[in-house]
Amino acid sequence: MPYFWIPEDTLDLRVKRDHVPYDVWEKDGSLKTTEGNVVHYGYIEKFIEEMGLKFNIREIAFDRWGAVQMVQNLEGMGFTVVPFGQGFKDMSPPTKELMKLTLEKRLAHSGHPVLRWNMDNIFVRVDPAGNIKADKEKSTEKIDGAIATIMALDRAIRCGNDGGASVYDDRGLFVF
């Protein structure tokens, strides 16, 4: 269940400038807007807090660069927030796993248009040791959702299944 945000005041400008259907995605619910001309992180934090009431969020991975205030706020809400490096060391194992799941057609994303666009934009860089990672500089357009998916996959693999009770045992599955 991917979620994407864009500043409301710059939506039309970005559609014209980037030639990307942000407006269509906003209308169909694939993209959310926040007030103003920059992304309003307080809105996203509130959204995450509400999601925490519905889902068993064990961890939230974050890129260490520029996330200090949001990390503090999420920790203050009781979330476990884990730094996640963007280099080959941290990105290669989950990127390889994502590629494997994709090739095996075991990745369910309901055809989310923004995530599909992000995935289509990825350029994968390979180091001399055969490690891989998505390269933001060489990617054609935005890939933030793909990076977030890779980070989330890593945390899911590392957390594993602790054999404890599942939130789905009591309330069942939500369908969106």
TINU-325365 format. One record per atom (N, C-alpha, C): residue in one letter; chain; atom name; x, y, z. Coordinates in pm, whole numbers. Each point is the difference from the previous one (the first is absolute). Layout:
// TINU-325365
REC; a; A; CA; X; Y; Z
...
//
This chain:
// TINU-325365
REC; m; A; N; 85; -118; 0
REC; m; A; CA; -85; 118; 0
REC; m; A; C; 89; 124; 0
REC; p; A; N; 42; 42; -117
REC; p; A; CA; 86; 119; -7
REC; p; A; C; -80; 129; 12
REC; y; A; N; 64; 100; 57
REC; y; A; CA; -60; 133; 12
REC; y; A; C; 101; 103; -48
REC; f; A; N; -49; 100; -72
REC; f; A; CA; 86; 104; -56
REC; f; A; C; -64; 136; 27
REC; w; A; N; 84; 102; 22
REC; w; A; CA; -48; 135; 27
REC; w; A; C; 70; 100; -89
REC; i; A; N; -73; 107; -28
REC; i; A; CA; 54; 111; -79
REC; i; A; C; -66; 128; 53
REC; p; A; N; 70; 113; -4
REC; p; A; CA; -61; 125; 47
REC; p; A; C; -117; 41; -91
REC; e; A; N; -111; 35; 62
REC; e; A; CA; -121; 37; -74
REC; e; A; C; 22; 120; -93
REC; d; A; N; 72; 100; 51
REC; d; A; CA; 17; 124; -78
REC; d; A; C; 88; -18; -123
REC; t; A; N; 80; -104; -6
REC; t; A; CA; 90; -19; -114
REC; t; A; C; -46; -112; -93
REC; l; A; N; -116; -57; 26
REC; l; A; CA; -50; -113; -78
REC; l; A; C; -7; 34; -150
REC; d; A; N; -71; 107; -36
REC; d; A; CA; -17; 36; -142
REC; d; A; C; 134; 33; -66
REC; l; A; N; 85; 72; 71
REC; l; A; CA; 132; 36; -53
REC; l; A; C; 81; -126; -30
REC; r; A; N; -3; -97; 91
REC; r; A; CA; 77; -124; -18
REC; r; A; C; -55; -83; -117
REC; v; A; N; -131; 1; -18
REC; v; A; CA; -59; -72; -114
REC; v; A; C; 55; 57; -130
REC; k; A; N; 0; 133; -10
REC; k; A; CA; 48; 66; -123
REC; k; A; C; 151; -16; -17
REC; r; A; N; 74; 21; 109
REC; r; A; CA; 146; -4; -7
REC; r; A; C; 55; -141; -23
REC; d; A; N; -55; -97; 74
REC; d; A; CA; 55; -136; -2
REC; d; A; C; -67; -91; -103
REC; h; A; N; -116; 44; -52
REC; h; A; CA; -78; -84; -94
REC; h; A; C; -35; -134; 65
REC; v; A; N; -42; 9; 126
REC; v; A; CA; -38; -117; 79
REC; v; A; C; -143; 24; 49
REC; p; A; N; -89; -99; -6
REC; p; A; CA; -142; 21; 33
REC; p; A; C; -30; 3; 151
REC; y; A; N; 72; 86; 73
REC; y; A; CA; -24; 12; 144
REC; y; A; C; -146; 33; 29
REC; d; A; N; -60; 85; -83
REC; d; A; CA; -140; 41; 21
REC; d; A; C; -95; -119; -13
REC; v; A; N; 24; -86; -96
REC; v; A; CA; -82; -120; -19
REC; v; A; C; 16; -93; 119
REC; w; A; N; 124; -17; 44
REC; w; A; CA; 26; -87; 115
REC; w; A; C; -62; 56; 128
REC; e; A; N; -1; 132; 12
REC; e; A; CA; -62; 62; 118
REC; e; A; C; -151; -23; -3
REC; k; A; N; -61; 13; -116
REC; k; A; CA; -145; -20; -12
REC; k; A; C; -41; -144; 26
REC; d; A; N; 84; -96; -44
REC; d; A; CA; -38; -141; 21
REC; d; A; C; 47; -55; 136
REC; g; A; N; 63; 86; 83
REC; g; A; CA; 38; -40; 134
REC; g; A; C; 137; -67; 10
REC; s; A; N; 72; -7; -110
REC; s; A; CA; 133; -62; 0
REC; s; A; C; 107; 92; 57
REC; l; A; N; -32; 128; 11
REC; l; A; CA; 92; 101; 47
REC; l; A; C; -76; 93; 93
REC; k; A; N; 60; 35; 111
REC; k; A; CA; -63; 92; 95
REC; k; A; C; 71; 134; -6
REC; t; A; N; -74; 106; 28
REC; t; A; CA; 61; 133; 4
REC; t; A; C; 2; 50; 143
REC; t; A; N; 98; 86; 27
REC; t; A; CA; 6; 68; 128
REC; t; A; C; -12; 150; -28
REC; e; A; N; -49; 75; 96
REC; e; A; CA; -18; 145; -17
REC; e; A; C; 133; 68; -28
REC; g; A; N; -7; 105; -80
REC; g; A; CA; 117; 84; -23
REC; g; A; C; 82; -37; -122
REC; n; A; N; 121; 60; -5
REC; n; A; CA; 86; -21; -116
REC; n; A; C; 119; -92; 28
REC; v; A; N; 4; -56; 120
REC; v; A; CA; 99; -103; 35
REC; v; A; C; -75; -113; 70
REC; v; A; N; 58; -119; -2
REC; v; A; CA; -65; -113; 67
REC; v; A; C; -8; 30; 149
REC; h; A; N; -117; -15; 57
REC; h; A; CA; -26; 28; 141
REC; h; A; C; 23; -129; 79
REC; y; A; N; 116; -10; 64
REC; y; A; CA; 37; -124; 69
REC; y; A; C; -88; -29; 121
REC; g; A; N; -55; 104; 61
REC; g; A; CA; -92; -21; 112
REC; g; A; C; -123; -79; -43
REC; y; A; N; -47; 27; -120
REC; y; A; CA; -113; -73; -56
REC; y; A; C; 36; -147; -18
REC; i; A; N; 119; -26; -52
REC; i; A; CA; 44; -138; -22
REC; i; A; C; 19; -71; 133
REC; e; A; N; 54; 69; 99
REC; e; A; CA; 18; -61; 132
REC; e; A; C; -136; -39; 60
REC; k; A; N; -98; 88; -13
REC; k; A; CA; -135; -31; 48
REC; k; A; C; -57; -121; -74
REC; f; A; N; 22; -7; -131
REC; f; A; CA; -45; -112; -80
REC; f; A; C; 64; -131; 50
REC; i; A; N; 130; 4; 25
REC; i; A; CA; 70; -119; 51
REC; i; A; C; -55; -39; 136
REC; e; A; N; -27; 98; 84
REC; e; A; CA; -57; -28; 132
REC; e; A; C; -135; -71; -14
REC; e; A; N; -85; 46; -92
REC; e; A; CA; -129; -64; -24
REC; e; A; C; 17; -141; -56
REC; m; A; N; 98; -19; -89
REC; m; A; CA; 28; -132; -54
REC; m; A; C; 45; -96; 110
REC; g; A; N; 71; 54; 97
REC; g; A; CA; 46; -81; 113
REC; g; A; C; -114; -55; 83
REC; l; A; N; -115; 66; -3
REC; l; A; CA; -117; -50; 72
REC; l; A; C; -66; -115; -74
REC; k; A; N; 18; -6; -132
REC; k; A; CA; -61; -104; -82
REC; k; A; C; 93; -119; -21
REC; f; A; N; 130; 26; -6
REC; f; A; CA; 95; -103; -37
REC; f; A; C; 108; -15; 106
REC; n; A; N; 58; -117; 5
REC; n; A; CA; 107; -30; 94
REC; n; A; C; 133; 46; -62
REC; i; A; N; 29; 127; 11
REC; i; A; CA; 123; 56; -56
REC; i; A; C; 112; -28; 97
REC; r; A; N; 88; -90; -38
REC; r; A; CA; 110; -37; 89
REC; r; A; C; 116; 97; -7
REC; e; A; N; 31; 46; -118
REC; e; A; CA; 111; 92; -19
REC; e; A; C; -29; 92; -117
REC; i; A; N; 66; 115; 3
REC; i; A; CA; -3; 93; -113
REC; i; A; C; 144; 29; -35
REC; a; A; N; 40; -36; -121
REC; a; A; CA; 136; 27; -47
REC; a; A; C; 6; 141; -55
REC; f; A; N; 115; 65; 17
REC; f; A; CA; 15; 135; -54
REC; f; A; C; 142; 21; -51
REC; d; A; N; 10; 85; -100
REC; d; A; CA; 128; 44; -52
REC; d; A; C; 54; 102; 99
REC; r; A; N; 123; -18; 45
REC; r; A; CA; 59; 85; 104
REC; r; A; C; 8; 148; -38
REC; w; A; N; 0; 30; -128
REC; w; A; CA; 19; 139; -42
REC; w; A; C; -131; 78; 3
REC; g; A; N; -6; 99; 90
REC; g; A; CA; -111; 93; 2
REC; g; A; C; -128; -46; 67
REC; a; A; N; 6; -104; 82
REC; a; A; CA; -123; -52; 61
REC; a; A; C; -4; 19; 151
REC; v; A; N; 87; 82; 55
REC; v; A; CA; 17; 10; 145
REC; v; A; C; -131; 34; 72
REC; q; A; N; -68; 106; -43
REC; q; A; CA; -121; 43; 70
REC; q; A; C; -111; -104; -9
REC; m; A; N; -21; -56; -120
REC; m; A; CA; -105; -101; -16
REC; m; A; C; 31; -124; 84
REC; v; A; N; 126; -39; 4
REC; v; A; CA; 40; -116; 81
REC; v; A; C; -34; 26; 146
REC; q; A; N; 35; 116; 50
REC; q; A; CA; -30; 34; 140
REC; q; A; C; -151; -1; 25
REC; n; A; N; -76; 54; -93
REC; n; A; CA; -146; 4; 16
REC; n; A; C; -60; -140; -1
REC; l; A; N; 46; -86; -92
REC; l; A; CA; -53; -136; -8
REC; l; A; C; 40; -81; 124
REC; e; A; N; 122; 19; 47
REC; e; A; CA; 41; -68; 123
REC; e; A; C; -85; 48; 118
REC; g; A; N; -32; 129; 0
REC; g; A; CA; -86; 55; 105
REC; g; A; C; -140; -60; -2
REC; m; A; N; -43; -48; -116
REC; m; A; CA; -130; -66; -14
REC; m; A; C; 9; -148; 38
REC; g; A; N; 121; -47; 30
REC; g; A; CA; 17; -138; 41
REC; g; A; C; 47; -96; -108
REC; f; A; N; 31; 50; -118
REC; f; A; CA; 47; -86; -108
REC; f; A; C; 149; -31; 15
REC; t; A; N; 41; -118; -44
REC; t; A; CA; 140; -35; -9
REC; t; A; C; 47; 46; -138
REC; v; A; N; 99; 89; 0
REC; v; A; CA; 48; 60; -123
REC; v; A; C; 146; -43; -19
REC; v; A; N; 30; -56; -117
REC; v; A; CA; 130; -61; -26
REC; v; A; C; 70; 69; -116
REC; p; A; N; 125; 46; 21
REC; p; A; CA; 73; 61; -111
REC; p; A; C; 35; -105; -106
REC; f; A; N; -2; 44; -125
REC; f; A; CA; 26; -92; -110
REC; f; A; C; 93; 67; -100
REC; g; A; N; 120; -55; -17
REC; g; A; CA; 98; 55; -93
REC; g; A; C; -44; -16; -144
REC; q; A; N; 47; 88; -85
REC; q; A; CA; -38; -3; -142
REC; q; A; C; 112; -54; -89
REC; g; A; N; 107; -54; 62
REC; g; A; CA; 112; -54; -76
REC; g; A; C; -23; -146; -39
REC; f; A; N; 98; -57; -68
REC; f; A; CA; -10; -138; -46
REC; f; A; C; -18; -98; 115
REC; k; A; N; 70; 23; 111
REC; k; A; CA; -4; -92; 113
REC; k; A; C; -143; -25; 49
REC; d; A; N; -76; 105; 18
REC; d; A; CA; -136; -14; 51
REC; d; A; C; -103; -28; -110
REC; m; A; N; 21; 60; -117
REC; m; A; CA; -101; -8; -105
REC; m; A; C; 5; -128; -84
REC; s; A; N; 118; -60; -15
REC; s; A; CA; 13; -113; -92
REC; s; A; C; -86; -122; 37
REC; p; A; N; 6; -51; 124
REC; p; A; CA; -80; -119; 29
REC; p; A; C; -151; 18; -25
REC; p; A; N; -63; 108; 49
REC; p; A; CA; -144; 11; -27
REC; p; A; C; -32; 33; -146
REC; t; A; N; 92; 67; -70
REC; t; A; CA; -23; 28; -142
REC; t; A; C; 1; -130; -79
REC; k; A; N; 94; -87; 32
REC; k; A; CA; 5; -131; -66
REC; k; A; C; -125; -81; 32
REC; e; A; N; -46; 9; 124
REC; e; A; CA; -122; -73; 38
REC; e; A; C; -122; 56; -72
REC; l; A; N; -8; 131; -14
REC; l; A; CA; -110; 62; -74
REC; l; A; C; 1; -46; -145
REC; m; A; N; 117; -5; -61
REC; m; A; CA; 10; -47; -138
REC; m; A; C; -47; -145; -11
REC; k; A; N; 40; -82; 96
REC; k; A; CA; -40; -140; 2
REC; k; A; C; -151; -13; 13
REC; l; A; N; -59; 71; 94
REC; l; A; CA; -145; -5; 21
REC; l; A; C; -75; 48; -125
REC; t; A; N; 54; 103; -65
REC; t; A; CA; -63; 54; -121
REC; t; A; C; 4; -103; -113
REC; l; A; N; 117; -60; -22
REC; l; A; CA; 14; -99; -106
REC; l; A; C; -86; -124; 25
REC; e; A; N; -19; -34; 128
REC; e; A; CA; -84; -114; 36
REC; e; A; C; -148; 37; 4
REC; k; A; N; -30; 127; -27
REC; k; A; CA; -138; 52; 4
REC; k; A; C; -64; -23; 137
REC; r; A; N; 78; 25; 104
REC; r; A; CA; -47; -18; 137
REC; r; A; C; -12; 134; 74
REC; l; A; N; 6; 108; -73
REC; l; A; CA; -10; 133; 60
REC; l; A; C; -139; 56; -28
REC; a; A; N; -79; 20; 103
REC; a; A; CA; -136; 52; -16
REC; a; A; C; 0; 150; 31
REC; h; A; N; -42; 80; -98
REC; h; A; CA; -10; 144; 23
REC; h; A; C; -127; 57; -62
REC; s; A; N; -88; -84; -45
REC; s; A; CA; -129; 42; -55
REC; s; A; C; 12; 95; -119
REC; g; A; N; 112; -2; -67
REC; g; A; CA; 17; 86; -117
REC; g; A; C; 4; 148; 33
REC; h; A; N; 44; 35; 121
REC; h; A; CA; 3; 139; 44
REC; h; A; C; 77; 84; -103
REC; p; A; N; -64; 100; -63
REC; p; A; CA; 63; 72; -111
REC; p; A; C; 125; 78; 37
REC; v; A; N; 3; 61; 118
REC; v; A; CA; 117; 78; 39
REC; v; A; C; 117; -93; 29
REC; l; A; N; -26; -110; 71
REC; l; A; CA; 106; -95; 29
REC; l; A; C; 50; -65; -129
REC; r; A; N; -90; -33; -89
REC; r; A; CA; 41; -58; -129
REC; r; A; C; 90; 98; -75
REC; w; A; N; -38; 128; -3
REC; w; A; CA; 80; 103; -65
REC; w; A; C; 139; 8; 65
REC; n; A; N; 4; 1; 133
REC; n; A; CA; 129; 3; 71
REC; n; A; C; 86; -120; -37
REC; m; A; N; -59; -117; -1
REC; m; A; CA; 74; -123; -33
REC; m; A; C; 51; 4; -144
REC; d; A; N; -81; 53; -91
REC; d; A; CA; 42; 10; -140
REC; d; A; C; 117; 97; -19
REC; n; A; N; 19; 91; 94
REC; n; A; CA; 104; 102; -11
REC; n; A; C; 136; -44; 52
REC; i; A; N; 8; -115; 63
REC; i; A; CA; 123; -42; 67
REC; i; A; C; 112; -32; -101
REC; f; A; N; 116; 52; 32
REC; f; A; CA; 125; -41; -63
REC; f; A; C; 79; -70; 110
REC; v; A; N; 41; -123; -23
REC; v; A; CA; 73; -77; 101
REC; v; A; C; 149; 9; -26
REC; r; A; N; 74; 40; 104
REC; r; A; CA; 145; 7; -8
REC; r; A; C; 58; -126; 64
REC; v; A; N; 108; -53; -60
REC; v; A; CA; 66; -119; 50
REC; v; A; C; 144; 37; 37
REC; d; A; N; 45; -42; 120
REC; d; A; CA; 139; 25; 37
REC; d; A; C; 86; -118; -43
REC; p; A; N; 133; 10; 11
REC; p; A; CA; 87; -108; -44
REC; p; A; C; -23; -135; 71
REC; a; A; N; -58; 3; 119
REC; a; A; CA; -27; -123; 75
REC; a; A; C; -135; -63; -36
REC; g; A; N; -74; 64; -91
REC; g; A; CA; -130; -54; -40
REC; g; A; C; -115; 47; 86
REC; n; A; N; 25; 95; 89
REC; n; A; CA; -108; 58; 79
REC; n; A; C; -77; 98; -88
REC; i; A; N; -129; 15; 28
REC; i; A; CA; -83; 88; -82
REC; i; A; C; -78; 98; 87
REC; k; A; N; -37; 111; -62
REC; k; A; CA; -89; 97; 65
REC; k; A; C; -59; 90; -107
REC; a; A; N; -117; 54; 31
REC; a; A; CA; -62; 97; -89
REC; a; A; C; 80; 130; 7
REC; d; A; N; 25; 59; -113
REC; d; A; CA; 81; 121; -9
REC; d; A; C; -90; 119; -31
REC; k; A; N; -19; 88; 99
REC; k; A; CA; -87; 116; -19
REC; k; A; C; 52; 94; -108
REC; e; A; N; 132; 15; -8
REC; e; A; CA; 58; 93; -97
REC; e; A; C; -22; -46; -144
REC; k; A; N; 6; -128; -25
REC; k; A; CA; -11; -51; -137
REC; k; A; C; -142; -43; -34
REC; s; A; N; -88; -6; 99
REC; s; A; CA; -138; -38; -27
REC; s; A; C; -69; 112; -77
REC; t; A; N; -95; -36; -84
REC; t; A; CA; -60; 98; -90
REC; t; A; C; -90; 100; 70
REC; e; A; N; -74; -43; 100
REC; e; A; CA; -94; 88; 71
REC; e; A; C; 5; -37; 149
REC; k; A; N; -107; 29; 71
REC; k; A; CA; -8; -30; 143
REC; k; A; C; 2; -151; 26
REC; i; A; N; 71; -40; 107
REC; i; A; CA; 4; -141; 39
REC; i; A; C; -21; -17; 151
REC; d; A; N; -47; 105; 68
REC; d; A; CA; -13; -4; 146
REC; d; A; C; -86; -116; 49
REC; g; A; N; -109; -29; -69
REC; g; A; CA; -86; -111; 41
REC; g; A; C; 69; -133; -15
REC; a; A; N; 82; -14; -102
REC; a; A; CA; 76; -124; -19
REC; a; A; C; 103; -15; 112
REC; i; A; N; 68; 108; 36
REC; i; A; CA; 98; -3; 109
REC; i; A; C; -70; -35; 131
REC; a; A; N; -114; 61; 26
REC; a; A; CA; -76; -30; 122
REC; a; A; C; -43; -147; 3
REC; t; A; N; -38; -53; -115
REC; t; A; CA; -38; -141; -8
REC; t; A; C; 118; -90; 33
REC; i; A; N; 116; 33; -53
REC; i; A; CA; 122; -77; 27
REC; i; A; C; 33; 6; 149
REC; m; A; N; -8; 118; 59
REC; m; A; CA; 29; 15; 143
REC; m; A; C; -101; -79; 85
REC; a; A; N; -126; 7; -35
REC; a; A; CA; -104; -73; 75
REC; a; A; C; 19; -151; -13
REC; l; A; N; 37; -45; -119
REC; l; A; CA; 25; -142; -20
REC; l; A; C; 115; -47; 87
REC; d; A; N; 106; 80; 8
REC; d; A; CA; 113; -34; 86
REC; d; A; C; -44; -16; 146
REC; r; A; N; -78; 95; 47
REC; r; A; CA; -43; -5; 141
REC; r; A; C; -92; -119; 23
REC; a; A; N; -85; -32; -95
REC; a; A; CA; -88; -117; 14
REC; a; A; C; 82; -128; 6
REC; i; A; N; 104; -9; -83
REC; i; A; CA; 87; -118; 2
REC; i; A; C; 73; -10; 133
REC; r; A; N; 54; 111; 47
REC; r; A; CA; 79; 0; 124
REC; r; A; C; -86; -24; 124
REC; c; A; N; -121; 54; 0
REC; c; A; CA; -89; -21; 115
REC; c; A; C; -52; -143; 1
REC; g; A; N; -19; -55; -119
REC; g; A; CA; -47; -138; -11
REC; g; A; C; -134; -19; 67
REC; n; A; N; -37; -122; 14
REC; n; A; CA; -125; -35; 67
REC; n; A; C; 34; -51; 138
REC; d; A; N; -35; 74; 101
REC; d; A; CA; 37; -37; 137
REC; d; A; C; -92; -107; 58
REC; g; A; N; -96; -45; -77
REC; g; A; CA; -91; -104; 49
REC; g; A; C; -106; 52; 94
REC; g; A; N; 1; 132; 23
REC; g; A; CA; -100; 59; 88
REC; g; A; C; -134; 15; -70
REC; a; A; N; -95; 52; 72
REC; a; A; CA; -133; 19; -56
REC; a; A; C; 4; 102; -113
REC; s; A; N; -81; -20; -98
REC; s; A; CA; -11; 91; -111
REC; s; A; C; -122; 88; 20
REC; v; A; N; 9; 124; -42
REC; v; A; CA; -113; 92; 7
REC; v; A; C; -117; -56; -81
REC; y; A; N; 30; -79; -104
REC; y; A; CA; -104; -56; -86
REC; y; A; C; -79; -111; 68
REC; d; A; N; 56; -61; 107
REC; d; A; CA; -71; -104; 73
REC; d; A; C; -127; 54; 64
REC; d; A; N; 4; 122; 47
REC; d; A; CA; -113; 57; 72
REC; d; A; C; -97; 79; -87
REC; r; A; N; 52; 77; -94
REC; r; A; CA; -88; 89; -74
REC; r; A; C; -14; -34; -147
REC; g; A; N; 74; -93; -53
REC; g; A; CA; -11; -34; -141
REC; g; A; C; 75; 98; -87
REC; l; A; N; -20; -11; -130
REC; l; A; CA; 71; 78; -99
REC; l; A; C; -78; 122; -42
REC; f; A; N; 69; 115; -12
REC; f; A; CA; -63; 118; -58
REC; f; A; C; 14; -7; -151
REC; v; A; N; -101; 39; -73
REC; v; A; CA; 7; 5; -145
REC; v; A; C; -24; 144; -41
REC; f; A; N; 91; 55; -80
REC; f; A; CA; -10; 141; -44
REC; f; A; C; -37; 6; -144
//
